[in-house]
């Protein structure tokens, strides 16, 4: 495991916790206050795609930092580590129940090798309809997410529960969950390619389905005792960051900012 952060690293975690609380309070205030001008302006601001994306990425980054601080600290009093133990103990019944374990195994395989196959088919389909750039985004974005997860696993060096007994181990380390991270990015990019040009309602449905698949992937890994809950939370949060970063890069390439003539 790498050395702990400097003495002020807990202050960073506290700032992230405060940022999450402030973001949640602001959104709630803007939703319920229909009288003040400030709340109306906040709602108008939150309707902007760029603001929403920045907010989502900020929230995800805060969650990842909080999870990283807890697992690096390793102190039993850390809330997330206590939650890890509680969830693992709670999931013991699922692991001991043949049907629940079989279901989790199916979901894990479908969002592991199954997702890889789906991404290949999806990329080939995009190539077939002359959307080669989109195919490259789907394949390259997902592969880069896997590489990021592998690098972070080796950097953090956090062991898996059950001494790394898992079918899809990149290494003996579990933080962050590559399964969760890649599921978010892979499913998100597939949803992005499918929903391109579709009505808003269809786009929301496709993205909601992608989110449900990614969440199911993370839950299945906890049930199978392949990951701590903290691994999955960090993987999902990092997946949200990476997915949005890829989509931002794509948007910039397609619509680069043009310099105004002097």
Secondary structure, DSSP 8 states (H G I E B T S, - for coil): ------TTHHHHHHHHHHHHHHHHHHHHHHHH--S-HHHHHHHHHHTSHHHHHHHHHHHHHHHHHHHHHHHHH--TT-HHHHHHHHHHHHTHHHHHSHHHHHHHHHHHHHTTHHHHHHHHHHHHHHHHTT-HHHHHHHHHHHHHHHHHHHHHHHHH--B-GGGG--TT-SSSB-SS-HHHHHHHHHHHHHHHHHHTT--HHHHHHHHHHHHHHHHHHHHHHHHTTSS-HHHHHHHHHHHHHHHHHHHHHHHHHHT-------
